[in-house]
Amino acid sequence: MKFKIKVHCCPIQDNSYASSFANPVVLYIAHKKDKCRAFPAFAVVDFRRGQILFITSYSAENESLLLKNSSFCDDNSISVVPDDGFLQPHSAISYVPGESFYAFMYGSSECKYFYLVNCKKQYMQIVSADEFAKHCQADEILSLGNTFAKDPIEPDAFYVTAKILKQNDGIDKYSIKYFKASLDLDRITEIFSRDCSVDDFCPHATKRYEDWLLSSEFEKNEFQLLKTGRRFDTIQALFDYVSQDAGKKTKVLPGDDFVRFCQDSDDYRFKLAPGNIRILSLEKSQEHSRQIEDSKPGHFEIGKNGYIYLSSHNMFFMDGRNYFMGPAAIIKLKIEKDVVDVIGKFEHPKGFRFTSHAVFDRNGKECLCTFGYPNRLLVIDGESMNLISARDMGQSGILTADKIDWLSGDPAFEHNAVKALFVSEDGQFVLFINEGNVCIASLTSLDIIDTISIVPMLSKCTGWPESDIVNNPTHCSILA
């Protein structure tokens, strides 16, 4: 389905750092009155041109058009969501630079669509899983992955993962399939397939490195009791077991703070089980699974020296709150002959949930930067994987100096936690979102040198009340 969009061009003040950002960056914004969370707004920040393009798709006309097409909504798992629900794009790639781009969704394990945004012709298309399947003659697509990237060797193509359902003699068969797609979607080729269970998820992130496709199993979370080693596939399964067992033994049941109840108990203290990543050899069409020490592996960033840096979050979600089971990690990997070796790892005692990270060059030396929950900027030596410098960009949500075994995310901080970041091509500056503003900080001094209040800018362009605008993206993407 296609929907009308509006494109608003807002100039931004000329600045000394503009030349450091060679390519535009797209941010994802939501409107609180968007009942289906199907009509995002995009802010394309282009320092070279001295402008921000606000692309808005939410309107009463578009929402009415979508809701009238009930079969399209049903087929693509689009429905009215709770007031606190927030589905947003997770990644984007340019189609025609300066004119159009794709945005891929996150927020639901059953997400069955992505967006094509055409600024020049001023429309946004919801590309359904059914439409994608027709191009590649696939069976029913149950869900799509969340984070895709262009092929670095063939930049007119990108890779897509999908969970597929096929009925065979009345029996449901599930599989995860990898596709290589041309940017115009005219050529979509299946390159690999593996069987999976009904409970498995699509890979969270898929990215090519040399002859391999890297993918992460972010959605899979297992919980392991420290005393017995028993594992549970979901936090609900652990909760049910603890409630039943504790009731039998002590008659004391876990209250609202289930995690604290468990971690204070010798019988029920638990940890997150190790996570998994996969590498697919494009030449051999063979996939290998690699267990890593930390849980919730997320995104891959690739350095110029051939090392791969993987974020691992060590967290889970329960009852509207994030729980961090120890510090997050960035793991340094190397692939040789289809074997993934762990070369090093960065952790910080107060570094939780490394949502985004980036690799950059500093005087010929490979470095990384990331934000630990909620707003701790960390700069890391890529060779030694040791901390270079750190600073809180605002009030710290972690006040204790002691080692923290687990941490409950405070909703007051979660709303303004820094997640999205992008490092300038010359490695001098980092762009991030803090309390709804676009901030630019020096990666040398860690000082914030500029702040752009984009919510008031978007409000002025559209007439939307500022209180209706949600600007807390999980990621941002370069449109090269």
Backbone torsions as a table, in degrees:
resi	resn	phi	psi	omega
1	MET	NA	142.7	178.3
2	LYS	-110.4	144.3	-179.2
3	PHE	-134.2	146.9	177.6
4	LYS	-70.7	141.7	173.7
5	ILE	-124.2	164.2	173.3
6	LYS	-119.1	140.6	-179.3
7	VAL	-118.5	120.4	-178.3
8	HIS	-114.6	125.9	179.7
9	CYS	-102.7	118.9	-179.2
10	CYS	-118.2	123.6	178.6
11	PRO	-71.3	149.3	173.5
12	ILE	-122.4	154.8	-173.1
13	GLN	-64.7	140.5	175.7
14	ASP	-63.3	145.4	-175.3
15	ASN	-149.6	166.1	-174.7
16	SER	-75.4	-20.2	-175.8
17	TYR	-94.7	-3.2	-172.7
18	ALA	-56.5	-40.7	-177.0
19	SER	-67.7	-15.4	-179.8
20	SER	-75.6	-23.6	-179.5
21	PHE	-101.1	99.3	-173.4
22	ALA	-77.3	-29.0	-174.6
23	ASN	-121.9	151.8	176.6
24	PRO	-69.0	154.6	179.3
25	VAL	-122.2	135.3	-179.4
26	VAL	-106.9	132.3	176.8
27	LEU	-111.5	157.3	-175.8
28	TYR	-115.3	129.5	-174.9
29	ILE	-128.9	151.7	-179.6
30	ALA	-126.1	157.4	173.8
31	HIS	-108.1	128.1	-174.8
32	LYS	-62.2	-24.1	-177.8
33	LYS	-90.2	2.0	175.7
34	ASP	-73.8	99.0	-171.7
35	LYS	-61.7	-35.1	-175.9
36	CYS	-97.6	-3.8	-175.3
37	ARG	51.5	39.2	-177.7
38	ALA	-109.0	-3.0	-174.0
39	PHE	-125.3	78.6	179.8
40	PRO	-73.0	163.1	167.2
41	ALA	-109.3	151.9	-179.3
42	PHE	-124.5	137.7	173.2
43	ALA	-114.8	110.5	178.9
44	VAL	-96.4	105.9	-176.6
45	VAL	-90.7	117.1	-176.0
46	ASP	-125.8	94.6	-176.4
47	PHE	-69.5	-33.3	-179.2
48	ARG	-61.3	-37.7	179.2
49	ARG	-91.9	-3.7	178.5
50	GLY	65.1	42.1	-176.3
51	GLN	-151.7	160.3	167.6
52	ILE	-121.8	125.6	172.8
53	LEU	-93.8	117.5	173.5
54	PHE	-96.1	120.4	-179.0
55	ILE	-112.0	114.4	-174.9
56	THR	-114.8	136.4	179.8
57	SER	-118.3	-16.0	-178.7
58	TYR	-75.1	128.6	173.2
59	SER	-160.8	157.7	177.4
60	ALA	-61.1	-35.1	179.5
61	GLU	-64.8	-46.8	-179.6
62	ASN	-66.4	-40.7	-179.6
63	GLU	-64.9	-41.9	178.2
64	SER	-62.6	-42.7	179.3
65	LEU	-60.9	-41.9	-179.8
66	LEU	-67.0	-48.2	-175.3
67	LEU	-68.0	-25.0	176.3
68	LYS	-70.8	-24.7	179.8
69	ASN	-94.4	72.3	-172.6
70	SER	-63.6	-34.5	-179.0
71	SER	-66.6	-38.4	177.1
72	PHE	-64.0	-42.5	178.8
73	CYS	-62.9	-45.7	-179.5
74	ASP	-63.3	-43.8	-177.6
75	ASP	-64.9	-26.5	-175.1
76	ASN	-112.9	16.8	176.5
77	SER	56.0	38.9	175.2
78	ILE	-101.1	124.1	-178.8
79	SER	-152.4	167.2	176.1
80	VAL	-65.3	129.2	-176.7
81	VAL	-109.3	163.3	178.7
82	PRO	-60.2	161.0	-177.1
83	ASP	-58.4	-30.7	-178.5
84	ASP	-91.9	3.1	178.5
85	GLY	-74.7	147.1	-178.7
86	PHE	-150.1	102.8	172.8
87	LEU	-97.9	133.8	-178.4
88	GLN	-144.6	156.0	172.9
89	PRO	-59.4	150.6	-176.9
90	HIS	-114.3	-24.4	179.7
91	SER	-156.5	162.7	179.1
92	ALA	-149.5	151.6	172.9
93	ILE	-136.0	147.0	179.9
94	SER	-76.4	144.9	174.3
95	TYR	-99.6	-73.4	169.8
96	VAL	-107.3	110.6	-176.1
97	PRO	-52.5	131.6	-179.6
98	GLY	82.7	-7.1	-178.0
99	GLU	-124.4	-42.7	-172.0
100	SER	-151.6	157.5	178.5
101	PHE	-156.2	160.9	172.5
102	TYR	-100.5	146.1	174.0
103	ALA	-130.1	129.5	-175.3
104	PHE	-108.4	141.9	-166.2
105	MET	-90.5	157.6	167.1
106	TYR	-144.3	155.9	179.7
107	GLY	131.3	-7.4	179.7
108	SER	-154.7	135.8	177.8
109	SER	-71.2	-10.5	-179.9
110	GLU	-112.6	29.0	-178.6
111	CYS	-68.1	126.5	-171.7
112	LYS	-125.7	28.4	-180.0
113	TYR	-157.2	164.8	169.6
114	PHE	-144.7	176.8	-173.6
115	TYR	-113.0	144.4	163.4
116	LEU	-114.4	117.7	-178.1
117	VAL	-109.4	119.9	179.8
118	ASN	-113.5	102.8	-177.8
119	CYS	-70.7	-36.7	-176.2
120	LYS	-65.5	-46.0	-178.6
121	LYS	-93.3	-2.7	173.6
122	GLN	57.4	57.8	170.4
123	TYR	-144.5	156.3	172.8
124	MET	-124.0	127.4	179.1
125	GLN	-107.9	130.0	169.5
126	ILE	-85.9	107.9	-179.6
127	VAL	-85.7	111.4	-174.7
128	SER	-80.6	158.6	176.3
129	ALA	-61.7	-35.2	178.6
130	ASP	-63.4	-42.3	179.4
131	GLU	-65.0	-41.7	177.5
132	PHE	-62.3	-42.0	-178.2
133	ALA	-62.5	-35.4	-179.8
134	LYS	-63.3	-32.6	-179.2
135	HIS	-71.2	-26.8	-175.4
136	CYS	-117.6	8.8	178.0
137	GLN	55.6	39.9	178.1
138	ALA	-88.3	161.2	173.6
139	ASP	-75.9	-164.9	-175.9
140	GLU	-62.7	125.4	176.8
141	ILE	-90.6	120.3	-179.3
142	LEU	-86.7	-33.1	179.4
143	SER	-163.2	160.5	177.5
144	LEU	-116.6	158.6	174.7
145	GLY	-68.0	-178.6	-171.9
146	ASN	-113.2	-29.8	-171.2
147	THR	-131.7	110.2	-178.5
148	PHE	-121.7	158.6	-178.8
149	ALA	-141.3	155.6	175.5
150	LYS	-65.5	153.0	173.2
151	ASP	-69.1	119.9	-177.2
152	PRO	-67.5	-18.7	179.1
153	ILE	-93.8	-36.1	177.0
154	GLU	-121.5	83.8	-171.7
155	PRO	-67.8	-4.7	174.7
156	ASP	-91.8	14.6	179.2
157	ALA	-137.8	159.7	174.8
158	PHE	-145.9	169.1	-176.1
159	TYR	-111.4	141.7	-177.2
160	VAL	-131.6	142.1	173.0
161	THR	-116.5	149.0	-178.8
162	ALA	-148.8	146.3	171.9
163	LYS	-95.1	127.8	-170.1
164	ILE	-117.1	141.7	172.1
165	LEU	-114.2	128.9	175.7
166	LYS	-134.7	131.7	177.8
167	GLN	-92.6	130.8	-180.0
168	ASN	-129.3	107.5	-177.6
169	ASP	56.3	41.7	178.2
170	GLY	79.0	2.5	-179.6
171	ILE	-107.5	131.8	178.8
172	ASP	-75.5	126.8	177.1
173	LYS	-117.8	130.1	-177.3
174	TYR	-113.2	146.2	179.1
175	SER	-151.3	157.4	170.2
176	ILE	-106.8	124.9	-178.2
177	LYS	-118.2	145.2	175.8
178	TYR	-109.5	133.7	-179.9
179	PHE	-125.7	147.4	169.1
180	LYS	-108.4	123.3	-173.7
181	ALA	-121.8	139.6	170.2
182	SER	-73.6	156.0	-176.7
183	LEU	-62.3	-28.6	178.1
184	ASP	-86.2	0.7	179.2
185	LEU	64.9	11.0	178.3
186	ASP	-74.4	-28.3	-179.8
187	ARG	-122.7	110.4	177.2
188	ILE	-127.1	119.4	-174.2
189	THR	-120.3	129.7	173.8
190	GLU	-73.9	128.7	-178.0
191	ILE	-113.6	-16.2	178.5
192	PHE	-165.9	150.2	177.4
193	SER	-145.4	141.3	172.8
194	ARG	-138.3	147.0	178.1
195	ASP	-69.9	150.5	176.9
196	CYS	-146.5	176.8	178.7
197	SER	-97.2	170.5	179.4
198	VAL	-63.3	-25.3	-176.6
199	ASP	-91.0	-6.2	-178.8
200	ASP	-74.4	157.6	-179.0
201	PHE	-114.7	159.6	170.3
202	CYS	-64.2	152.4	170.8
203	PRO	-56.0	143.6	-178.8
204	HIS	-73.8	-47.0	-178.5
205	ALA	-130.4	140.5	178.3
206	THR	-133.6	125.0	-177.1
207	LYS	-147.2	141.4	178.2
208	ARG	-87.2	137.2	170.1
209	TYR	-133.9	115.6	-176.4
210	GLU	50.6	-117.2	-175.8
211	ASP	-97.7	12.6	-175.6
212	TRP	-121.9	149.4	166.4
213	LEU	-102.2	126.0	178.1
214	LEU	-97.1	138.0	175.9
215	SER	-144.0	151.8	-175.2
216	SER	-122.1	144.3	178.6
217	GLU	-101.5	72.6	-175.6
218	PHE	-72.1	-38.5	-172.9
219	GLU	-72.3	-21.7	-176.6
220	LYS	-80.0	123.9	-179.9
221	ASN	-133.0	124.2	174.5
222	GLU	-118.3	147.6	-175.3
223	PHE	-119.8	131.8	-173.6
224	GLN	-125.5	125.0	175.5
225	LEU	-69.6	132.3	-177.3
226	LEU	-70.2	-33.4	-174.5
227	LYS	-73.2	-44.2	-174.0
228	THR	-108.5	-16.8	-176.6
229	GLY	80.2	1.5	-178.5
230	ARG	-66.0	139.6	-177.4
231	ARG	-111.1	151.4	178.0
232	PHE	-131.9	137.4	-175.2
233	ASP	-73.4	-25.9	-177.6
234	THR	-138.8	160.2	176.9
235	ILE	-67.5	-28.9	177.5
236	GLN	-66.5	-40.1	177.8
237	ALA	-63.9	-39.8	176.7
238	LEU	-65.4	-42.9	179.5
239	PHE	-60.3	-44.5	-179.8
240	ASP	-62.6	-41.5	-179.3
241	TYR	-65.8	-47.8	-177.6
242	VAL	-63.4	-42.7	179.7
243	SER	-59.7	-44.3	-179.0
244	GLN	-70.3	-45.5	-176.0
245	ASP	-69.8	-42.2	179.4
246	ALA	-65.4	-35.9	178.0
247	GLY	-63.4	-36.0	179.3
248	LYS	-72.3	-40.3	-172.3
249	LYS	-82.3	-46.6	-170.3
250	THR	-122.2	-10.5	-174.0
251	LYS	65.9	7.7	177.6
252	VAL	-102.3	119.6	-177.2
253	LEU	-100.5	148.8	176.5
254	PRO	-63.2	138.4	179.0
255	GLY	-90.9	-148.7	-177.8
256	ASP	-63.5	-34.0	-178.3
257	ASP	-94.5	74.9	-176.0
258	PHE	-61.5	-41.5	-176.7
259	VAL	-64.2	-44.9	178.2
260	ARG	-62.1	-40.8	177.8
261	PHE	-56.1	-46.0	-178.2
262	CYS	-69.2	-45.4	-174.5
263	GLN	-70.9	-19.1	176.1
264	ASP	-90.3	2.7	-175.8
265	SER	-115.2	134.3	176.0
266	ASP	-66.4	-31.2	-176.8
267	ASP	-77.8	-31.8	-168.9
268	TYR	-118.9	6.3	177.4
269	ARG	-62.4	136.5	-175.1
270	PHE	-135.5	166.5	174.1
271	LYS	-133.8	167.1	173.9
272	LEU	-85.1	134.4	179.9
273	ALA	-70.7	157.2	179.4
274	PRO	-57.6	151.6	179.9
275	GLY	-95.3	-179.5	-178.9
276	ASN	-135.1	143.4	166.7
277	ILE	-122.8	165.9	179.0
278	ARG	-132.3	146.8	171.5
279	ILE	-124.7	134.2	-179.5
280	LEU	-114.6	119.3	175.9
281	SER	-76.6	117.5	-179.6
282	LEU	-70.9	-30.1	-179.8
283	GLU	-73.3	-43.9	-174.9
284	LYS	-95.6	-11.1	-174.6
285	SER	53.4	47.3	178.3
286	GLN	-127.0	138.4	-178.7
287	GLU	-113.2	140.3	178.3
288	HIS	-124.0	137.9	176.3
289	SER	-99.3	140.0	-179.4
290	ARG	-131.0	116.8	176.3
291	GLN	-77.3	139.1	175.2
292	ILE	-118.9	159.0	-173.0
293	GLU	-65.6	-34.8	-174.7
294	ASP	-96.5	164.4	-176.8
295	SER	-103.1	166.6	177.7
296	LYS	57.9	54.0	175.6
297	PRO	-63.7	136.3	-173.3
298	GLY	-116.6	-84.3	-168.4
299	HIS	-116.7	149.4	177.2
300	PHE	-106.4	132.3	169.2
301	GLU	-123.1	136.6	-171.3
302	ILE	-113.5	126.7	179.0
303	GLY	-86.6	167.7	-178.6
304	LYS	-71.5	-19.2	-178.2
305	ASN	-90.1	6.7	176.4
306	GLY	91.7	0.4	175.9
307	TYR	-85.6	149.9	180.0
308	ILE	-113.9	132.6	-178.8
309	TYR	-114.5	115.6	-174.8
310	LEU	-108.6	128.6	174.2
311	SER	-85.1	142.4	178.3
312	SER	-138.3	122.2	-162.3
313	HIS	-91.3	-24.4	179.7
314	ASN	51.7	55.4	-176.3
315	MET	-148.7	166.0	170.6
316	PHE	-149.7	170.3	-174.3
317	PHE	-120.2	133.2	179.7
318	MET	-153.0	129.8	174.4
319	ASP	52.1	46.3	175.3
320	GLY	75.6	15.1	-175.7
321	ARG	-139.3	142.5	173.2
322	ASN	-85.8	140.1	174.1
323	TYR	-121.1	126.9	-178.4
324	PHE	-105.5	114.9	-175.3
325	MET	-95.4	67.8	-176.0
326	GLY	95.9	170.6	-177.8
327	PRO	-60.9	153.7	172.6
328	ALA	-77.0	176.0	-177.8
329	ALA	-143.2	149.9	164.0
330	ILE	-115.7	120.7	-172.7
331	ILE	-105.9	129.6	-179.9
332	LYS	-93.3	122.7	-174.1
333	LEU	-121.7	157.2	172.6
334	LYS	-140.9	137.0	178.9
335	ILE	-109.0	126.8	175.1
336	GLU	-135.3	120.2	176.6
337	LYS	52.2	49.1	176.9
338	ASP	68.2	11.9	178.4
339	VAL	-110.4	128.4	179.2
340	VAL	-94.9	119.0	177.6
341	ASP	-107.2	138.0	173.5
342	VAL	-87.4	118.3	-176.2
343	ILE	-94.0	-33.4	-177.8
344	GLY	-171.1	175.2	-178.8
345	LYS	-153.4	141.2	173.7
346	PHE	-109.6	130.3	170.0
347	GLU	-136.3	157.6	175.5
348	HIS	-139.1	135.2	-175.4
349	PRO	-58.7	-21.2	176.8
350	LYS	-120.4	28.7	178.3
351	GLY	-110.4	103.0	-176.7
352	PHE	-116.1	145.2	175.1
353	ARG	49.1	84.6	176.0
354	PHE	-84.7	80.4	-174.0
355	THR	-60.7	-45.5	179.4
356	SER	-129.9	146.6	172.2
357	HIS	-145.3	160.3	-176.6
358	ALA	-143.7	150.5	176.4
359	VAL	-105.3	137.6	176.9
360	PHE	-147.8	166.0	-178.1
361	ASP	-104.5	133.0	175.9
362	ARG	-128.4	104.9	179.5
363	ASN	54.1	43.7	178.3
364	GLY	81.9	2.4	-178.3
365	LYS	-111.8	132.2	-178.4
366	GLU	-78.1	128.8	-180.0
367	CYS	-130.8	167.0	176.4
368	LEU	-132.6	158.2	168.7
369	CYS	-140.1	152.0	179.0
370	THR	-156.3	170.8	172.6
371	PHE	-116.5	129.5	170.7
372	GLY	-92.7	146.2	-177.5
373	TYR	-56.0	137.2	-8.2
374	PRO	-89.4	-23.5	-170.9
375	ASN	-152.6	31.0	-176.6
376	ARG	-91.8	111.0	177.6
377	LEU	-79.8	125.8	-177.9
378	LEU	-122.1	130.8	175.0
379	VAL	-113.2	130.9	-167.2
380	ILE	-127.4	140.9	173.3
381	ASP	-76.7	117.6	-176.3
382	GLY	-69.5	-23.9	-179.7
383	GLU	-77.8	-52.7	-177.2
384	SER	-89.0	-16.9	-174.0
385	MET	60.4	32.9	175.1
386	ASN	-103.6	156.7	180.0
387	LEU	-71.4	133.2	172.8
388	ILE	-93.9	-50.1	-178.5
389	SER	-159.1	161.2	-179.4
390	ALA	-153.0	149.8	175.6
391	ARG	-158.4	140.7	173.1
392	ASP	-81.8	128.5	178.5
393	MET	-95.1	70.4	-175.6
394	GLY	123.6	-168.4	-178.7
395	GLN	-66.3	132.1	-179.7
396	SER	-75.7	138.7	175.3
397	GLY	-92.7	-1.1	-178.6
398	ILE	-126.6	100.7	-170.3
399	LEU	-94.5	-26.6	-175.7
400	THR	-73.4	147.1	176.2
401	ALA	-93.1	-5.2	-177.7
402	ASP	-79.2	162.6	174.9
403	LYS	-66.8	136.6	-176.3
404	ILE	-112.0	119.5	-179.5
405	ASP	-78.1	-34.3	176.8
406	TRP	-155.4	157.5	-175.2
407	LEU	-143.8	135.5	175.1
408	SER	-94.5	124.4	-179.4
409	GLY	-66.2	127.7	179.8
410	ASP	-83.5	119.9	-179.9
411	PRO	-54.6	-29.1	179.5
412	ALA	-64.9	-33.4	177.6
413	PHE	-88.5	-31.5	-175.9
414	GLU	-58.8	-38.2	-177.3
415	HIS	-60.6	-35.0	-176.9
416	ASN	-112.5	14.4	177.9
417	ALA	-62.6	139.7	179.6
418	VAL	-80.4	121.5	-179.0
419	LYS	-122.7	-52.0	-176.0
420	ALA	-81.2	135.6	174.6
421	LEU	-149.4	157.9	175.2
422	PHE	-150.2	132.4	-179.8
423	VAL	-98.2	136.3	178.9
424	SER	-60.4	153.4	-174.7
425	GLU	-60.2	-26.1	179.7
426	ASP	-92.1	2.3	176.1
427	GLY	73.8	14.7	-176.9
428	GLN	-90.9	-28.9	-171.2
429	PHE	-135.6	156.9	173.8
430	VAL	-125.3	133.3	174.0
431	LEU	-98.9	134.6	176.8
432	PHE	-151.0	165.7	179.6
433	ILE	-103.9	123.7	-178.9
434	ASN	-135.3	116.3	179.8
435	GLU	54.6	40.5	176.0
436	GLY	83.3	-3.1	-178.8
437	ASN	-104.3	150.7	169.1
438	VAL	-84.7	120.3	-179.4
439	CYS	-114.8	144.9	174.7
440	ILE	-119.1	126.5	179.4
441	ALA	-125.6	148.8	174.1
442	SER	-75.4	133.4	177.9
443	LEU	-82.6	-1.2	174.8
444	THR	-94.8	-54.6	-178.4
445	SER	-89.8	-18.9	-174.0
446	LEU	65.3	17.5	175.2
447	ASP	-83.6	142.0	171.2
448	ILE	-77.4	120.8	-175.5
449	ILE	-103.8	-13.1	178.4
450	ASP	-159.5	147.4	176.9
451	THR	-134.8	129.0	179.0
452	ILE	-115.3	116.8	-178.6
453	SER	-85.3	90.8	-171.8
454	ILE	-82.0	-21.0	178.1
455	VAL	-64.2	-49.0	175.5
456	PRO	-60.9	-34.6	178.7
457	MET	-64.4	-45.4	179.3
458	LEU	-65.9	-38.5	178.5
459	SER	-62.3	-41.0	-179.7
460	LYS	-67.4	-37.7	-179.2
461	CYS	-68.4	-38.8	-169.1
462	THR	-105.2	-20.5	-172.4
463	GLY	82.8	2.8	176.6
464	TRP	-69.6	137.3	172.5
465	PRO	-61.9	141.2	179.4
466	GLU	-57.9	-32.1	-178.6
467	SER	-68.0	-15.7	179.0
468	ASP	-91.3	-2.8	-174.8
469	ILE	-102.0	127.7	177.7
470	VAL	-109.5	115.7	-179.5
471	ASN	-124.9	79.9	179.2
472	ASN	-142.3	61.0	-174.2
473	PRO	-68.3	146.4	176.4
474	THR	-76.1	-34.7	179.4
475	HIS	-143.2	164.1	167.7
476	CYS	-129.9	163.4	-173.5
477	SER	-135.7	145.0	175.4
478	ILE	-82.3	139.0	177.9
479	LEU	-110.5	80.8	-178.4
480	ALA	-93.7	NA	NA
